[in-house]
Every structure is written in structure tokens, then in C-alpha cells.
Amino acid sequence: MHKRIKNVLIILLAFSILVAGIIQENGYNREQEIKEFTAFFAVPGTVKDDYNEVQELLADITGAKCQEIWLVGQTQEEAIASYIASGEYPDFISGCAALYDAGALIPIDEYWENYPNIRNYMSDDEWDRLRQADGHIYWIPQFGIVKGEATEVVHEGEAFWIQTRVLKWAGYPKISTVEEYFALIEAYMEANPCMENGEQNIPFTILCDDWRYFCLENPPQFLDGYPNDGSCAVDPKTQTVIDYNVTPTAKRYFSILNEEYHAGMIDPESFTQTYSEYLEKLASGRVLGMVDQWWQFAYDVNDSLERMTAQGCGYVPLPITIEDGIKNQWHVKRGNENDIATGLAITTSCEDVEGAMQFVNDLLEDEVLKLRFWGVCGVDYEVDENGVFYRTEEQRIVSRKTDYRTSHFCFYSYFPRLEGILADGKNAFSPEYQPEEFLAGLPDDIRECLAAYGCQSYVDMLGVNEQPGSWYPMYSYSDTLTTEQEAGRVWRNMTEVKQEYLPLVVMSDDFEGMWEQYMQRYEACHPEIFFEEMQREVERRVAAANEASY
């Protein structure tokens, strides 16, 4: 029997024995009733096996389990609209303004005093940002709530990514501007038009599918050295809102894309491909570079790319700006910059609101967090003499196997979690955020690339920035705007114009003429109305922070 297969079987056998021990130790009775909930999340996701090992252990601890339903074959808006039209909902759902307006959600703040993990999940000031027009809170942010000092190894956010083979071929050069980035890709393509299997390389692709078109439209804010405020940039000295869509850098960037498109460096399918097709291209190893947020591609393609580590198909981020010498802010130190526009909500169809609240409360317990994200001690990870968690090479290999992940792990990934450091003060909440484990778990080509640049993490490649101010991030406000508000209607119109015209700008044979046409259509939306609203919100947040500091 192959040694690796034998070791995997040994681990699985050990788990079976351990599960039996845990069940016996906790007096778990398979006959006792376990509450069962349902949840819909308006994003694609992975369906777990009917019998999932860690889910059963979590049910033992919490007395409940949840069937997660993911977005398939619809847009977010279509799926939510379907629920609203029917008036029937799962117990949990991705809360949003449309569901609030439809009266589909229960106010969690009327219940939370009995559930301290929920009540203390955020400060009063942070909770107050989620209060709706009636004064109540209807959803809980799932991500970005950091406990203790966050470890800065994974760059979850946006960046110009490039395959390690491109950098290695060029001798690991310093690349810091857009022109240098594309010049390197052009040179590599000229020397290496195909992969080892003869498939044509794709120099640069762009994800533009639906709301994910931010990969096309928002790089200008980063190129000018601003962090990800999402819908605008903010000058930290004057606290003035800037429209990054009309800056000289925006025009220059799209002019560069236009030139690269006509040079054959931009994937011609960029503006028509679906998200799934985009992921398939990345997973094939053919794409040399792209702009994207790490979370949007890594979980789906990294397993495939690791099998091509000998070819150097893994991605690393580069600190790209429009001019050399601009301090980049691609990576901002993690803190409680949660998105207040959506979160986990309990619906009016839930027949056991108290049970649902208790389930969420229990999922935030420290021991439960370990089980959700690290797995089972002795099976999925080990503990050294200093109490630090680590995984053996075999555990890393098994943890990445798709069948093992669906049959064994239960992350409840779209339920609230506490990020940062566990209560022991030593370990990150999840393996990929544990510095030593992060580095040890990387494919060989990425480790070699990081070492060549004197780095040990993705964040080292970019550098770490403090959060710029109390207004940050502004997308947590703009995402709450609806078409019931003038600023919301303007923003929707701006979005529609950008989605229509930016692909035309990139592909046009007359860049100047098309850019002028785009600007005319854009200005006709009266974007100043939107940015005036954003300016008021910046001033409100700054004033609130100043008042709180007294």
C-alpha cells in the first residue's frame, strides 16, 4: 500500500476511535433530540456530506445543527426576491435591507441579553451602526471581528497577483508599478507562450461578473496609495472624499489596460466570462496574473495549483502603485472593520428563535471555535510543549482533500466567528492565520518565492498599514444605501454606467474618444450627490469618534 494512503487511513481510523471516546466522555445519546435549523447564504458554497463528523461533534456540544443552503443558478438579488415573494424563509439568512423592508427578520437585540457571546461580540458603538430605522438590530456581522492582536500573514484583500514562475524566470525582480508589472508579463509570454502541457498561457484576466466587477473598476484607488474604502477614497489629512473614478490615475490605468488589450495581454473573455469560468481558468494554472481579493479565488483554486507547484503556478501579491515611490496601502491591519450592510439574521419563519440564538451563541465559544476551524485535536492538529497548535505534513495533506473536507470539517463558515487570537493567547483562530503553520503549509514554489524576497508571508510582500481613520472603511456605509434614497439611486446608476462602459474603454480602438464618452455618461448620473452623502458620513464618523474619546 502506498505510504501516503496508508497514513491517511491511519488518521481516519484514529479519528473514529477519538469520536467514540468524545461521545462516551460527554454522555452523548444518539437518541436525544438535536435541534435542526436551516440557513441560506447568498453566495456559492460547498455542501457538506449528510453525515459530517465534526458537525456531529458540534451537535453534541450545542444540541443543534444547521443545514446550509448556498446560492446556485441565481444572483443574490434574485434569490432574496424569491424568498420575499413566497413569504417562506429558512431559519437563518443573509440579512439585508430588502429583507428588513419586507418584515422578514426578527430584532436580535430584543433577545440578546440572554446570550452573552452575541451581546459582547461587539461594542455598543459598533452595534449601534447596525440599528435600522426602527431602532433595532437585525443581523450580526460574520467577519472582521478581531479578538486580541490579529496575526498578519494572510492578505485576504485585493492585490495585483502574479504566478511565482513569472518572477522566478525573471530572477525575482522588484516590481512596484503597473507598467513594470505588465512589462514583465509581456516578456514572460514572449519567451513562454505555453504551459508544459502545450496549453496557451493567459497573460492577464479580469473578473467582471455581476458585483465582482470591482476587480476591474477599483484598482485606481489602490494605485494612488489609498486603502480599500470600496466606494470612494478619503484623503487622511483633510478627511475629504475623493472620486477615484475620475482621477488622472484612473484614466492612466485604463489607458494601460487598453494598450495591453490590443497587445494581446488581456484575456478577450474577461468581460463575458462567469465567475465559475474565471475560477476554472485560474485552477488550470494558465493565468499569469490578475487583480482580485484573495478570499474570492484562493479557497477554490489553491488545491489545483498546489499540484502544479513544480511549474510555479501559485500566486503571490505585489505592492503595485501607479508610480514608484508611492506608499501602497493594499494591506491594512485587521481590526473590526465589519460590513454593516449585511450579516447573519434570524427570520420570522424560525419557530425557535431562542434556540437559534443559543446556537449562534454556542458557536462563539472558544472550544467550539477550535473545533470549527482547527478540527479535532490529535486528528487534525497537534499541540506542542508550549501549547502552540501545529499540523503534521500528513494532516496538512489530508485537510486539503475535498472528500475529507466535506465529510469531516464543519466550519459553519458564514456564521459569526471571532478572528484574531484564541483565549489561550497563543494560537490564531484558524490554521491559515497561524504564522508558522501558514508558512509550513505553503506550496514549495510560493515558499521559494517569498524567501527570494526576504518574506515569510503574503503580508510581508505588501507591508502592513494602520487603519487610516475612524471613517474606515466607507463601504460599510455605502453598502447600506438603497434605491429609496437619492444617493443610493445615483450610486446604482454610476455602477450601471461603469459596468457598461469600462469594458468598452479597455477594448476600444479609440481610447480617448471612448473615455470622453464614458465620462459624459458618468457625469450625467450626478455622482456629486453620492459623494456629498459619503462626505457627510465621513464627518459624522469622525465627530462620533472624537466625542467618544472625550
C-alpha positions in Angstrom: 0.0 0.0 0.0 1.3 3.5 -0.8 2.7 5.1 2.3 0.6 8.3 1.9 -2.6 6.4 1.5 -1.7 4.2 4.5 -1.1 7.2 6.7 -4.4 8.8 5.6 -6.2 5.6 6.6 -4.4 5.6 10.0 -5.6 9.2 10.6 -9.1 8.3 9.7 -9.1 5.3 12.0 -7.7 7.4 14.8 -10.5 9.9 14.3 -13.1 7.2 14.5 -11.7 6.0 17.8 -11.4 9.6 19.1 -15.0 10.4 18.1 -16.2 7.3 20.0 -14.3 8.5 23.1 -15.7 12.0 22.9 -19.2 10.7 22.6 -18.7 8.4 25.6 -17.0 11.1 27.7 -19.8 13.6 27.1 -22.5 11.1 27.6 -23.8 11.8 24.1 -27.0 9.9 23.4 -27.8 9.3 19.8 -31.5 9.0 20.8 -31.7 12.5 22.2 -33.3 15.2 20.1 -30.9 17.5 18.2 -32.5 20.7 17.1 -32.2 21.2 13.3 -32.1 24.6 11.6 -31.7 25.8 8.1 -29.8 28.7 6.7 -29.5 30.4 3.3 -26.4 32.3 2.3 -26.4 34.4 -0.9 -23.0 33.1 -2.0 -21.7 29.9 -3.7 -20.6 27.4 -1.2 -19.7 23.7 -0.6 -22.3 21.3 0.6 -21.2 19.0 3.4 -21.9 15.3 3.5 -25.2 14.2 5.2 -23.1 12.7 8.0 -20.3 15.1 8.7 -18.1 14.1 11.6 -17.3 17.5 13.1 -20.9 18.7 12.6 -22.0 15.7 14.7 -19.5 16.7 17.4 -20.7 20.3 17.3 -24.3 19.0 17.6 -23.2 17.1 20.7 -21.8 20.3 22.2 -24.5 22.8 21.1 -27.5 20.5 20.9 -28.2 21.8 17.4 -27.1 21.5 13.8 -27.8 23.6 10.7 -28.3 22.7 7.0 -26.6 25.4 5.0 -28.1 26.3 1.6 -25.9 28.1 -0.9 -26.6 30.3 -3.9 -27.0 28.2 -7.1 -28.1 29.4 -10.5 -29.3 32.8 -9.3 -28.0 36.2 -8.5 -28.2 37.4 -4.8 -31.0 39.7 -5.7 -33.0 37.0 -7.5 -32.6 34.6 -4.6 -33.7 37.1 -2.0 -36.6 38.3 -4.1 -37.8 34.7 -4.5 -37.9 34.3 -0.7 -39.7 37.6 -0.2 -42.3 36.7 -2.9 -43.0 33.4 -1.2 -43.0 34.7 2.3 -41.3 31.5 3.5 -37.8 31.6 4.7 -35.1 29.4 6.3 -34.4 29.9 10.0 -31.2 31.9 9.2 -30.5 34.1 6.2 -28.0 36.6 4.9 -29.8 39.7 6.3 -30.0 42.8 4.2 -32.1 46.0 3.7 -34.5 44.3 1.3 -35.4 41.6 3.9 -35.7 44.2 6.6 -38.1 46.2 4.5 -40.1 43.1 3.8 -40.5 42.5 7.5 -38.8 39.1 7.2 -36.3 39.4 10.1 -36.6 39.3 13.9 -34.9 42.0 16.0 -32.0 40.2 17.7 -31.4 42.9 20.3 -34.7 42.0 21.9 -33.3 38.6 22.8 -29.5 39.0 23.1 -29.3 39.8 26.9 -29.6 36.0 27.5 -26.9 35.2 25.1 -23.6 36.9 26.3 -21.4 35.8 23.4 -23.7 37.6 21.0 -24.2 40.6 23.2 -20.5 41.0 23.8 -19.5 40.2 20.2 -19.0 43.9 19.5 -19.0 47.1 21.5 -22.2 49.2 21.9 -20.8 51.8 19.4 -20.2 49.0 16.8 -23.6 47.5 17.4 -25.3 50.9 17.1 -24.0 51.2 13.5 -26.3 48.3 12.6 -29.5 49.8 14.1 -32.2 50.2 11.5 -34.8 53.0 11.2 -37.0 51.4 13.9 -34.0 51.4 16.3 -33.5 47.7 16.4 -30.6 45.4 15.2 -31.5 42.6 12.8 -28.2 41.0 11.8 -24.8 40.0 13.1 -21.6 40.6 11.0 -20.0 37.3 10.4 -16.5 38.5 9.6 -13.8 41.0 10.6 -14.5 40.9 14.4 -11.0 40.5 15.8 -10.2 39.3 19.4 -6.8 40.3 20.6 -4.0 41.1 18.3 -4.6 39.8 14.7 -1.8 37.9 13.0 -0.9 39.5 9.7 0.1 36.6 7.4 -2.8 36.1 5.0 -3.6 39.0 2.7 -7.4 38.5 2.3 -7.9 41.6 0.3 -7.3 42.9 -3.1 -3.9 42.9 -4.9 -2.2 42.5 -8.2 -1.4 38.8 -8.1 1.3 37.1 -10.2 2.4 33.5 -10.6 5.7 32.5 -9.0 7.0 31.1 -12.3 7.0 34.5 -13.8 9.0 36.1 -11.0 11.4 33.2 -10.9 12.0 33.3 -14.6 13.0 37.0 -14.3 15.2 36.4 -11.3 12.7 37.7 -8.7 12.9 41.4 -9.7 11.5 44.3 -7.8 8.1 45.1 -9.3 6.3 48.2 -8.0 4.4 49.9 -10.8 1.7 48.9 -13.2 4.0 49.4 -16.2 6.6 47.1 -14.7 4.0 44.5 -13.9 2.7 44.3 -17.4 6.2 44.6 -19.0 7.2 41.5 -17.0 4.1 39.6 -18.1 4.7 40.6 -21.7 8.4 39.4 -21.6 7.4 36.1 -20.0 4.7 35.5 -22.6 7.1 36.1 -25.4 9.5 33.6 -24.0 6.9 31.1 -22.6 3.7 31.3 -24.6 2.5 27.8 -23.4 2.5 25.6 -20.3 4.3 22.3 -20.2 1.3 20.5 -21.5 1.1 22.8 -24.5 -1.9 24.8 -23.4 -1.7 28.5 -24.2 -0.9 30.8 -21.2 -3.4 33.6 -20.4 -1.3 36.7 -19.5 -3.9 38.6 -17.5 -7.6 38.1 -17.0 -10.2 40.3 -15.3 -13.2 39.2 -13.2 -16.2 41.3 -14.1 -19.2 39.1 -13.3 -22.0 41.0 -11.7 -21.0 42.7 -8.3 -17.5 41.2 -8.7 -16.6 43.7 -11.3 -14.7 45.6 -8.6 -11.7 43.7 -9.9 -12.0 46.0 -13.0 -13.2 49.3 -11.6 -11.5 50.0 -8.3 -7.7 49.5 -8.7 -7.2 53.3 -9.2 -7.8 53.9 -5.5 -5.0 51.5 -4.6 -2.7 52.7 -7.3 -2.8 56.2 -5.7 -1.9 54.7 -2.4 -5.3 54.6 -0.7 -6.7 51.7 1.2 -9.9 49.8 0.4 -12.7 52.2 1.3 -14.6 50.5 -1.5 -16.8 53.2 -3.0 -14.5 56.2 -2.6 -11.1 57.3 -1.4 -10.6 59.6 1.6 -7.7 62.0 2.0 -6.4 61.2 5.5 -5.1 64.8 6.0 -8.2 66.7 5.0 -10.7 63.9 5.5 -12.1 64.8 2.1 -13.9 62.2 0.0 -12.3 61.6 -3.4 -14.0 60.1 -6.5 -11.3 57.6 -7.7 -13.2 57.0 -10.9 -12.2 60.4 -12.4 -8.7 60.9 -11.2 -5.7 61.1 -13.6 -4.6 57.8 -12.3 -7.9 56.2 -13.3 -7.6 57.4 -16.9 -4.0 56.3 -17.0 -4.7 52.9 -15.6 -7.5 52.2 -18.1 -5.3 53.5 -20.9 -2.7 50.9 -19.9 -5.3 48.2 -19.9 -6.4 49.4 -23.3 -2.8 49.1 -24.6 -2.4 45.7 -23.1 -5.6 44.5 -24.6 -4.5 45.5 -28.0 -1.1 43.9 -27.4 -2.9 40.6 -26.7 -2.1 40.6 -23.0 -5.7 40.9 -21.7 -8.0 37.8 -21.9 -10.6 38.6 -24.5 -13.2 36.6 -22.5 -12.7 38.9 -19.4 -15.9 40.8 -19.9 -18.1 37.9 -20.7 -16.8 35.1 -18.5 -18.8 33.9 -15.5 -17.3 33.6 -12.0 -17.1 29.8 -12.4 -15.3 30.1 -15.8 -12.9 32.5 -14.2 -12.1 30.1 -11.4 -11.7 27.3 -13.9 -9.1 29.3 -15.7 -7.2 30.1 -12.6 -7.3 26.4 -11.4 -5.9 25.3 -14.8 -2.7 27.2 -14.0 -2.8 29.1 -17.3 -3.4 32.6 -15.9 -0.2 34.5 -15.1 -1.8 37.4 -13.3 -5.0 39.2 -12.2 -6.4 41.7 -9.7 -8.6 40.1 -7.1 -9.3 39.6 -3.5 -7.6 36.5 -2.0 -10.7 35.1 -0.5 -12.5 35.2 -3.8 -10.2 32.7 -5.6 -7.9 31.0 -3.1 -10.3 28.6 -1.4 -11.4 27.4 -4.9 -8.2 27.1 -6.8 -5.3 26.6 -4.4 -5.7 22.9 -4.2 -5.4 22.6 -8.0 -2.4 25.0 -8.2 -0.6 23.1 -5.5 -0.5 20.1 -7.8 1.4 22.3 -10.2 3.9 23.7 -7.7 6.8 22.3 -9.7 5.7 24.6 -12.6 5.3 27.6 -10.3 1.6 28.2 -10.7 1.0 29.6 -7.2 0.1 33.3 -6.8 1.8 36.0 -4.7 0.7 39.7 -4.3 2.9 42.6 -5.5 2.9 46.2 -4.0 1.8 47.8 -7.2 1.2 51.6 -7.4 0.9 54.0 -10.4 4.3 55.5 -9.7 7.4 54.2 -7.9 7.7 55.8 -4.5 4.0 55.9 -3.6 3.4 54.1 -0.3 0.9 51.3 -1.0 -2.0 50.5 1.3 -3.2 47.3 -0.2 -3.0 45.7 3.2 -4.5 47.5 6.3 -4.0 46.0 9.7 -7.0 43.9 10.5 -9.5 45.2 13.0 -13.2 45.5 13.5 -13.9 47.0 10.0 -17.1 44.9 9.7 -19.6 45.3 6.9 -22.7 46.6 8.5 -24.9 46.2 5.3 -25.4 42.5 5.8 -24.9 39.7 8.3 -26.5 36.6 9.8 -30.2 37.2 10.5 -33.0 35.1 12.0 -36.2 35.1 10.0 -39.8 35.3 11.0 -40.2 31.7 9.8 -38.0 30.4 12.6 -40.2 28.6 15.1 -37.5 28.6 17.8 -35.8 32.0 18.0 -34.4 31.3 21.4 -32.9 28.0 20.2 -31.4 29.8 17.1 -29.9 32.5 19.3 -28.4 29.8 21.6 -26.9 28.0 18.6 -25.1 31.2 17.4 -24.1 32.0 21.0 -22.6 28.5 21.3 -20.7 28.7 18.0 -18.8 31.6 19.5 -17.5 29.6 22.5 -13.7 29.2 22.4 -13.7 25.4 22.4 -16.3 25.4 19.6 -14.2 27.9 17.5 -11.3 25.5 17.8 -13.4 22.6 16.6 -14.9 24.7 13.7 -11.6 25.9 12.3 -8.8 23.7 13.6 -10.8 20.4 13.7 -10.2 17.7 16.2 -7.0 17.8 18.4 -4.9 14.7 17.7 -6.5 14.1 14.4 -6.4 17.4 12.5 -3.7 19.2 14.6 -1.3 18.7 17.4 -0.2 20.8 20.4 3.5 21.3 21.2 5.0 21.6 24.7 4.4 25.4 24.7 0.7 25.0 23.9 1.1 26.1 20.3 -1.0 24.3 17.6 0.6 22.9 14.6 -0.2 20.3 11.9 2.0 17.4 10.7 2.6 17.2 6.9 0.2 14.3 6.7 -2.5 16.3 8.5 -2.0 19.2 6.0 -2.3 16.9 3.1 -5.5 15.3 4.4 -7.0 18.6 5.4 -6.8 19.8 1.7 -8.6 16.8 0.3 -12.1 17.7 -1.0 -13.8 14.5 0.2 -12.2 14.8 3.6 -13.3 18.4 3.9 -16.9 17.7 3.0 -17.2 14.5 5.2 -15.2 15.8 8.2 -14.8 19.6 8.6 -17.7 21.8 9.6 -16.6 25.4 9.6 -20.1 26.9 9.6 -18.2 29.5 7.6 -21.0 32.1 7.2 -21.9 32.1 10.9 -20.3 34.7 13.1 -16.7 34.0 14.2 -14.2 35.6 16.4 -11.0 36.2 14.5 -7.6 37.0 15.9 -6.2 35.0 18.9 -8.0 32.3 20.8 -8.5 32.7 24.6 -5.2 30.8 25.3 -3.4 33.9 24.0 -1.1 31.7 21.8 -3.0 30.5 18.8 -4.7 32.1 15.8 -8.4 31.2 15.4 -7.7 29.3 12.2 -4.6 27.4 10.8 -4.0 29.7 7.9 -3.6 32.6 10.3 -1.0 30.8 12.5 2.3 32.2 11.2 4.3 29.0 11.5 1.5 26.9 10.1 0.8 29.4 7.3 4.4 29.2 6.1 4.8 25.4 6.6 1.5 24.8 4.7 2.5 26.8 1.6 3.4 25.0 -1.7 7.1 24.9 -2.4 7.1 27.4 -5.2 5.4 30.1 -3.0 7.8 29.4 -0.1 10.8 29.7 -2.5 9.4 33.0 -3.9 8.8 34.5 -0.5 12.3 33.6 0.6 13.8 35.2 -2.5 12.1 38.5 -1.5 13.1 38.0 2.2 9.5 37.4 3.2 7.6 34.9 5.2 4.0 35.7 4.3 1.8 37.4 1.7 1.6 40.4 4.0 5.4 40.8 4.1 5.2 41.2 0.3 3.0 44.2 0.7 3.7 45.7 4.1 1.2 46.5 6.9 -0.6 49.8 7.3 -2.5 51.0 10.3 -6.2 51.8 9.7 -6.3 55.3 8.3 -9.0 56.8 10.5 -12.4 56.4 12.2 -14.2 56.6 8.9 -12.6 53.5 7.6 -14.0 51.5 5.7 -16.6 53.6 3.8 -18.0 50.6 2.0 -19.7 49.7 5.4 -21.9 52.7 4.8 -22.3 52.8 1.0 -23.4 49.2 1.1 -26.4 50.2 3.2 -27.7 52.7 0.7 -30.9 51.6 -1.2 -32.8 53.0 -4.1 -35.2 54.5 -1.7 -32.5 57.1 -1.1 -31.3 59.6 -3.7 -27.7 58.8 -3.1 -28.5 55.1 -3.4 -30.2 55.6 -6.8 -27.2 57.7 -8.0 -24.8 55.0 -6.9 -26.7 52.4 -8.7 -26.7 54.5 -11.9 -23.0 55.1 -11.6 -22.5 51.3 -11.2 -24.5 50.5 -14.3 -22.6 53.1 -16.3 -19.2 51.7 -15.2 -20.3 48.1 -15.9 -21.3 49.1 -19.4 -18.5 51.4 -20.3 -15.3 50.2 -18.7 -15.1 47.1 -20.9 -15.7 49.3 -23.9 -12.9 51.6 -22.7 -10.5 48.8 -22.4 -11.4 47.3 -25.8 -11.8 50.5 -27.8 -9.7 51.3 -30.9 -10.1 55.0 -29.9 -9.4 55.2 -26.2 -9.6 59.0 -25.9 -12.9 59.1 -27.7 -14.4 56.3 -25.7 -13.1 57.7 -22.4 -14.7 61.0 -23.1 -18.0 59.3 -23.9 -17.7 57.3 -20.7 -17.1 60.5 -18.7 -20.1 62.2 -20.2 -22.4 59.3 -19.3 -20.8 59.1 -15.8 -21.2 62.8 -15.1 -24.8 62.6 -16.3 -25.5 60.4 -13.2 -24.7 63.3 -11.0 -22.1 61.4 -8.9 -21.6 64.5 -6.8 -24.9 63.6 -5.0 -23.4 60.3 -3.9 -20.0 61.7 -2.9 -21.7 64.5 -0.9 -23.5 61.9 1.1 -20.3 60.0 1.6 -18.6 63.2 2.8 -21.4 63.7 5.4 -20.8 60.1 6.6 -17.1 60.7 7.0 -17.7 63.8 9.0 -20.3 62.0 11.1 -18.0 59.1 11.9 -15.1 61.4 12.7 -17.3 63.5 15.0 -18.6 60.4 16.8 -15.1 59.1 17.3 -13.9 62.4 18.7 -16.9 62.6 21.1 -16.2 59.0 22.3 -12.6 59.9 23.0 -13.5 62.6 25.5 
